[in-house]
Amino acid sequence: MLILKHNKNEFTSEDLIQIERKYLRWMTDQDDINTNTIELNILDCKMTDVYGYLLGIFSKLDVFDTLKFSICQFLDFLVDIQRTYQNTPYHSFYHAADVVIVLYYIISDLKAKKYFSNREIAVLFIAAICHDAGHTGYNNDYHVKLNTELAICYNNISVLESLSVDIALGLLKKHQIINNIDPHLFKRIILATDMSFHYDLLAEAGVLEDILSTVNLWDDDEQDSCSEMDESLAVSETLSINVQQQHLSVGMISPTNYNNKGSIQYDENTNSSSLSTLLQSQTPLDQSQRLSFACILLHAADISNTVRSWPISKRWSDLIVQEFFRQGDAEKLAGLQVSPGMDRDLATQASISLKFGDFVVKPYFEALAGLLPRARVFIDTLQDNREEWLRLKASPFSTSITNYFNGYLTTSQFPPSPSTSKARKVSVPAGTVAIPLGNSAAVTTNNSSVKPMPILRTTSHSSILLSSPHTSVSSELRRNSADHRRRQPRPPTTNQRIQI
């Protein structure tokens, strides 16, 4: 029976029964969605079902045993963290739960779990459910341009992500879950979800791919042909001598057998220093590299709505646009230039989604497939969705703009480079991509193969849809709008790169 300490009046007894029932069905594989997690559309679920699914996922990942807290403690924590998610169209608790679901699919079905210790997985998934806590529905650029209290508080750097970290750490402490979590690790994972680090993570994925391809320890085809023993060994935090010998015989050492300090743990029968040295030399990823990998995976899950099956992808697209156009309306009211892709009078869902998929999502998930070959399924789905967007763009019922692509290209000055001193900025739903003029020929409205370029500044997600006007504007914006009409808004401060 689920019993809550801090939120005992939040649920009726029937609610708690429903949560526990969903959790038990998940744990016993009686729920159909358990065998195909990626097809779960969390937007169709009641909140009691969402809690049940989350309890099931965290339990199957051994988070409760690893971090030494109870299921009831965690449900109590989930209720509190859910309250911190504001009533925004997209960045709601449902988005956080969806990110957890996709991340679980990546860890389990795409075989990423073998690279991490149980403790690292536990911290990663708690970071996932907390990563947008407190999100206002207005992006970091908005807060910086409006000089809001949050921007001032966090010095214009990863404003919303820093807010989420502070909220989450406070609640983890309240529920006594913080004891076995490294706050520094937790903070770095959440801060890396700031889209301004998108291309940093993309570059780091390339580095990790080189490392893994050189070591060649984790070939999916080879692992699929191995016995079930190999799968269970990857989950364990410890290695016995017998297990070590079996892995050494095929040249495989599991990185999940590292403790949180980055050293391998052995059982009491292990006393060979030479074996320890050999095991460490054969491990493909060190602690820092595993942290980088964790950030790469969480970011992939965070932008995954574009690579989900079409019915799910379209639903999330319809929600994100409501936030984008709300921000665009707010920026107009403040007398500011509307952020790229957020002007309801200019943008269409199909056009913006195509650019986002081509410039940002496709290169990133191609890099992910270099690390996890099974992730190619995402690229195939992205292509299927691209065909749907093209069909909608050509539909007579679709509102489009003339010369959309050219209309969203503006020329601006950038520091000189070997090839050009100027660049064009292409507006995509995640922000602005800088394309050197020398490479502009590679970008056409009919070519889905485009080169990823550094993001100047980005928000968080994916797509644009024309909808009815939204009049909700923050009270803080109303207080500051007159002042911002009189002065030129200062440019946002560039984030310092997180060393992950």
C-alpha atoms as one frame of an Amber mdcrd trajectory, in Angstrom:
protein
   0.000   0.000   0.000   1.327   3.409  -0.977   1.499   5.778   1.996   2.676
   9.376   1.590   4.211  11.550   4.277   4.089  15.056   2.805   1.230  14.708
   0.327  -1.116  12.318   2.081  -4.124  14.486   1.207  -3.207  14.737  -2.469
  -4.864  11.467  -3.460  -7.951   9.546  -2.542  -7.529   5.916  -1.556  -8.868
   4.992  -5.009  -6.207   7.163  -6.659  -3.450   5.406  -4.730  -4.883   2.026
  -5.701  -4.899   3.068  -9.357  -1.274   4.232  -9.144  -0.182   1.023  -7.459
  -2.123  -1.101  -9.925  -0.482   0.595 -12.906   2.915   0.216 -11.247   2.397
  -3.504 -10.565   1.156  -4.167 -14.093   4.296  -2.503 -15.416   6.539  -4.531
 -13.116   4.904  -7.820 -14.091   4.954  -6.959 -17.828   1.169  -7.177 -17.965
   0.836  -3.730 -19.512   1.050  -3.899 -23.300   3.004  -0.655 -23.486   5.735
  -2.196 -21.343   6.995  -4.143 -24.356   6.985  -1.099 -26.660   7.665   1.893
 -24.452   8.474   4.294 -27.263   4.864   4.061 -28.523   3.415   5.269 -25.238
   1.669   8.597 -25.765   1.809  10.036 -22.288  -0.616  12.790 -23.312  -3.389
  10.167 -23.360  -2.711   9.135 -19.752  -4.348  10.260 -16.545  -1.958  11.657
 -13.960  -2.415   8.557 -11.797  -1.275   6.467 -14.763   1.719   8.752 -15.273
   2.780   8.259 -11.656   2.344   4.506 -12.006   4.455   4.362 -15.162   7.202
   6.447 -13.566   7.295   4.241 -10.475   7.563   1.210 -12.739  10.409   2.656
 -14.803  12.433   3.772 -11.805  11.854   0.435 -10.081  12.934  -1.587 -13.128
  16.114   0.475 -13.254  16.821  -0.387  -9.586  16.848   3.295  -8.654  15.183
   2.712  -5.280  17.633   0.029  -4.188  20.620   1.901  -5.609  19.903   5.201
  -3.845  18.345   3.631  -0.743  14.917   5.219  -0.628  11.406   3.781  -0.821
   8.760   3.828  -3.535   6.512   5.843  -1.220   9.273   8.424  -0.723   9.678
   8.740  -4.438   5.961   9.117  -5.146   5.877  11.828  -2.477   8.761  13.523
  -4.271   7.070  13.168  -7.678   3.958  14.926  -6.401   6.043  17.849  -5.168
   8.137  18.091  -8.327   4.972  17.909 -10.452   3.625  20.991  -8.661   6.678
  22.999  -9.674   5.903  22.493 -13.353   3.813  25.467 -14.395   0.620  25.339
 -16.438   2.367  25.758 -19.778   1.254  24.112 -23.030   4.472  22.209 -23.655
   6.923  22.399 -20.746   4.598  20.619 -18.365   5.129  17.603 -16.139   3.823
  15.510 -19.036   6.843  16.610 -21.091   9.181  15.581 -18.255   7.477  12.191
 -18.005   7.734  11.762 -21.778  11.469  12.481 -21.661  11.834   9.780 -18.995
   9.931   7.321 -21.201  12.131   7.991 -24.232  15.267   7.841 -22.102  14.133
   4.487 -20.713  13.704   3.220 -24.272  17.224   4.390 -25.142  18.725   2.826
 -22.034  16.916  -0.497 -22.329  15.900  -1.186 -25.937  18.782   0.654 -27.586
  21.282  -0.977 -25.199  22.831   2.112 -23.641  22.564   0.766 -20.095  25.771
  -1.238 -20.381  27.870   1.931 -20.393  26.764   3.193 -16.980  26.761   2.197
 -13.354  23.438   1.814 -11.570  24.166   4.971  -9.604  24.821   6.981 -12.753
  21.581   5.728 -14.282  19.673   6.656 -11.126  21.020  10.222 -11.147  20.386
  10.539 -14.892  16.727   9.558 -14.598  16.037  11.756 -11.596  17.621  14.624
 -13.537  15.311  13.796 -16.452  12.116  14.108 -14.425  13.386  17.380 -12.898
  15.041  18.995 -15.911  12.311  21.581 -16.665  10.980  22.144 -13.141   9.735
  25.703 -12.812   9.877  26.400 -16.561   7.883  29.556 -17.240   6.932  28.782
 -20.836   9.177  31.633 -21.996  12.679  30.695 -23.090  16.059  31.866 -21.820
  16.369  34.541 -24.503  13.105  36.063 -23.389  14.253  36.299 -19.786  17.587
  37.813 -20.815  16.034  40.380 -23.169  13.418  41.381 -20.604  15.997  41.406
 -17.806  13.642  39.414 -15.601  14.325  38.556 -11.987  15.298  35.048 -13.025
  17.829  36.345 -15.564  19.324  38.638 -12.944  19.391  35.834 -10.367  21.288
  33.473 -12.662  23.447  36.090 -14.386  21.846  35.425 -17.799  23.447  31.967
 -17.951  21.267  28.852 -18.433  18.513  30.709 -16.624  15.724  28.124 -16.693
  18.036  25.151 -16.294  19.637  26.741 -13.228  16.186  27.344 -11.798  15.313
  23.677 -12.321  18.486  22.586 -10.534  17.750  24.714  -7.478  14.130  23.572
  -7.280  15.049  19.910  -7.662  17.886  19.930  -5.141  15.611  21.548  -2.569
  12.945  18.871  -2.999  15.464  16.030  -3.042  16.705  17.308   0.299  13.160
  17.654   1.656  12.382  14.026   0.805  15.768  12.757   2.027  16.699  11.424
  -1.400  19.731  13.691  -1.795  21.920  11.614   0.538  23.231   9.217  -2.122
  23.191  11.656  -5.058  26.205  13.667  -6.164  24.720  17.198  -6.425  27.527
  18.294  -8.750  26.827  15.447 -11.174  23.092  16.089 -10.972  23.553  19.802
 -11.683  25.831  19.271 -14.663  23.418  16.866 -16.328  20.489  19.286 -16.069
  22.495  22.337 -17.142  23.540  20.460 -20.284  19.886  20.424 -21.417  20.284
  24.120 -22.287  19.995  24.070 -26.092  22.935  26.465 -26.369  25.097  23.392
 -25.754  23.514  21.388 -28.565  26.528  21.494 -30.858  28.939  20.956 -27.989
  27.159  17.698 -27.265  27.132  16.860 -30.964  30.906  17.291 -31.106  31.390
  15.222 -27.956  29.281  12.448 -29.451  31.780  12.313 -32.304  34.658  12.007
 -29.841  32.932   9.177 -27.979  32.171   7.394 -31.236  35.873   7.426 -32.083
  36.714   5.984 -28.673  34.139   3.230 -28.848  34.972   2.301 -32.424  38.661
   2.030 -31.503  38.055  -0.139 -28.457  35.350  -2.096 -30.300  34.076  -3.703
 -27.139  30.399  -3.264 -27.630  29.335  -4.413 -31.059  25.558  -4.840 -30.964
  25.496  -7.832 -33.271  28.110  -9.611 -31.200  26.287  -8.849 -27.988  22.970
 -10.066 -29.365  24.613 -13.415 -30.102  26.045 -13.717 -26.599  24.337 -15.517
 -23.773  21.885 -13.861 -21.419  24.688 -13.787 -18.884  26.291 -10.828 -20.679
  23.089  -8.809 -20.359  22.809  -9.390 -16.629  26.495  -8.669 -16.024  26.137
  -5.205 -17.531  23.674  -4.297 -14.806  25.798  -5.367 -11.872  27.929  -2.951
  -9.861  30.468  -5.703  -8.990  32.484  -8.321 -10.815  33.507 -11.675  -9.452
  36.719 -13.311 -10.625  34.675 -15.821 -12.606  32.783 -13.072 -14.420  35.987
 -11.154 -15.096  37.576 -14.207 -16.688  34.553 -14.786 -18.900  34.630 -11.204
 -20.115  38.377 -11.183 -20.602  38.110 -14.277 -22.761  36.050 -12.334 -25.300
  37.766  -8.986 -24.705  34.737  -7.368 -23.006  34.790  -5.346 -19.811  31.635
  -3.677 -18.567  31.955   0.041 -17.707  28.964  -0.338 -15.423  31.238  -1.984
 -12.877  32.662   1.368 -11.841  31.724   2.958  -8.570  30.860   6.637  -8.356
  34.544   7.543  -8.037  35.404   5.924 -11.318  37.157   2.832  -9.982  36.150
  -0.792 -10.468  34.617  -2.641  -7.552  35.321  -6.298  -6.862  33.949  -8.895
  -4.537  35.846 -10.006  -1.465  37.660 -12.779  -3.360  39.371 -10.366  -5.737
  42.935  -9.433  -4.789  44.865  -9.197  -8.045  46.259  -5.706  -8.682  47.411
  -6.728 -12.157  43.877  -7.808 -13.025  42.548  -4.472 -11.752  44.970  -2.586
 -13.987  44.000  -4.697 -16.987  40.285  -4.197 -16.367  40.642  -0.440 -16.092
  42.683  -0.269 -19.283  39.982  -2.199 -21.162  37.044  -0.069 -20.021  35.880
   2.012 -23.016  34.657   5.126 -21.172  36.058   6.824 -18.097  33.932   8.704
 -15.592  34.079  12.030 -17.431  33.187  10.381 -20.730  30.237   8.595 -19.162
  28.984  11.927 -17.834  29.262  13.356 -21.336  27.381  10.336 -22.697  24.635
  10.795 -20.101  24.192  14.435 -21.159  24.056  13.384 -24.815  21.310  10.859
 -24.096  19.177  13.217 -21.997  19.380  15.906 -24.674  18.358  13.342 -27.298
  15.310  12.434 -25.234  14.555  16.125 -24.694  14.290  16.856 -28.446  12.860
  13.455 -29.354   9.307  14.561 -30.172  10.419  15.011 -33.789  11.570  11.376
 -34.054   8.518   9.769 -32.489   5.792   8.118 -34.528   3.702  10.688 -36.397
   0.602  10.758 -34.141   2.784  11.388 -31.076   5.117  13.812 -32.834   2.264
  15.898 -34.199   0.564  16.157 -30.801   3.719  17.532 -29.190   4.249  19.870
 -32.122   0.778  21.297 -31.615   1.647  22.067 -27.984   5.042  23.656 -28.450
   3.672  26.175 -30.926   1.258  27.516 -28.342   4.217  28.430 -26.151   6.177
  29.864 -29.043   3.377  32.105 -30.251   2.583  33.181 -26.721   6.195  34.350
 -26.401   6.013  36.021 -29.812   2.903  37.921 -28.716   4.626  38.952 -25.503
   7.686  40.200 -27.352   5.516  42.271 -29.694   3.764  43.825 -26.718   7.155
  44.716 -25.234   8.267  46.364 -28.460  10.977  43.759 -29.008  11.967  41.939
 -32.144  10.053  38.663 -32.210  12.225  35.614 -31.674  12.842  33.478 -34.765
   9.880  31.261 -35.601   7.593  32.756 -32.974   5.636  35.256 -35.068   2.188
  33.785 -35.680   1.762  36.103 -38.676   4.751  34.670 -40.528   5.515  31.117
 -39.457   3.934  27.799 -40.351   4.274  24.570 -38.477   5.380  22.537 -41.464
   8.105  24.902 -42.676   9.651  25.448 -39.258   9.491  21.741 -38.393  11.265
  20.820 -41.623  14.099  23.243 -40.910  14.426  22.050 -37.318  14.534  18.421
 -38.398  17.071  19.047 -41.166  19.450  21.369 -39.337  19.296  20.224 -35.727
  17.614  16.876 -35.181  18.919  14.781 -38.055  22.648  15.465 -37.493  22.242
  14.885 -33.765  20.477  11.544 -34.068  22.908  10.444 -36.756  25.650  11.053
 -34.192  23.631   9.140 -31.610  23.367   6.208 -34.028  27.157   6.271 -34.228
  27.179   5.522 -30.500  24.101   3.297 -30.404  23.507   1.624 -33.780  19.952
   0.714 -32.836  19.158   4.445 -32.683  18.893   4.415 -36.481  15.220   3.700
 -35.905  14.874   7.359 -34.881  16.371   8.550 -38.162  13.948   6.401 -40.130
  11.022   7.831 -38.162  12.313  11.364 -38.687  12.293  10.771 -42.436   8.739
   9.426 -42.274   7.669  12.513 -40.358   9.429  14.729 -42.877   7.216  13.298
 -45.593   4.173  14.108 -43.472   5.323  17.704 -43.005   5.944  18.065 -46.733
   2.464  16.746 -47.404   0.935  19.211 -44.944   3.002  22.073 -46.342   1.604
  21.363 -49.804  -1.943  21.012 -48.558  -4.411  23.689 -49.699  -5.567  23.871
 -46.084  -2.093  24.795 -44.868  -1.354  28.463 -44.234   2.077  29.216 -45.609
   4.123  32.277 -46.444   5.733  33.277 -49.719   9.443  32.606 -49.978   9.519
  31.353 -46.397  13.134  30.293 -46.480  14.429  33.553 -47.901  12.179  35.526
 -45.612  13.879  33.999 -42.594  17.414  34.601 -43.820  19.085  37.744 -42.589
  22.669  38.820 -43.114  24.726  39.854 -40.120  28.381  40.372 -39.287  30.420
  37.724 -37.493  34.111  37.432 -36.616  36.154  36.736 -39.751  36.765  33.120
 -40.692  38.992  31.602 -43.353  36.068  31.330 -45.777  33.869  34.314 -45.033
  33.417  37.384 -42.850  29.639  37.221 -43.015  27.015  34.631 -42.196  23.333
  34.101 -42.711  21.089  33.276 -39.801  18.424  30.692 -40.464  15.524  30.638
 -38.071  14.543  27.192 -36.784  12.298  26.289 -33.891  15.274  25.682 -31.615
  16.733  29.102 -32.314  19.106  30.554 -34.899  21.622  28.605 -36.954  24.521
  30.551 -38.494  25.369  29.521 -42.061  28.527  31.003 -43.617  27.766  32.564
 -46.991  30.328  30.308 -48.596  28.168  27.311 -47.688  24.804  28.823 -48.523
  24.574  26.884 -51.751  24.331  23.726 -49.693  21.059  24.917 -48.218  17.998
  24.792 -50.444  14.320  24.489 -49.815  14.206  21.156 -51.611  17.299  19.542
 -50.153  16.945  17.629 -46.913  20.706  17.211 -46.619  22.033  20.274 -44.859
  25.194  20.898 -42.909  24.841  21.588 -39.183  26.291  24.916 -38.167  26.878
  26.417 -34.703  23.774  27.694 -32.951  24.129  31.309 -31.949  21.504  30.987
 -29.286  18.700  28.517 -28.947  15.608  27.672 -27.022  14.532  24.160 -26.284
  12.329  22.396 -28.742  10.709  21.701 -31.981   7.887  23.105 -34.034   5.504
  25.890 -35.088   1.785  25.873 -35.873  -0.599  28.652 -36.731  -3.258  28.901
 -34.053  -5.709  31.358 -32.586  -4.139  34.369 -30.848  -2.978  33.837 -27.307
  -3.324  36.839 -25.013  -1.644  35.483 -21.913   1.324  37.698 -21.041   3.265
  37.745 -17.811   2.633  40.601 -15.405   6.352  41.243 -15.302   6.364  41.788
 -19.046   3.560  44.331 -18.730   5.552  46.221 -16.094   8.646  46.359 -18.263
   7.209  46.746 -21.759   7.113  50.559 -21.768  10.734  50.806 -20.700  11.844
  48.390 -23.420  10.064  50.393 -26.098  12.320  53.335 -25.212  15.639  51.554
 -25.321  17.456  49.096 -27.500  17.469  45.643 -25.886  20.928  44.480 -24.941
  22.184  41.285 -26.538  22.047  38.152 -24.427  25.180  37.094 -22.614  26.867
  34.143 -24.260  26.886  31.053 -22.083  30.194  29.575 -21.047  30.581  26.026
 -22.278  29.910  23.374 -19.661  32.880  21.071 -19.316  31.284  17.657 -19.477
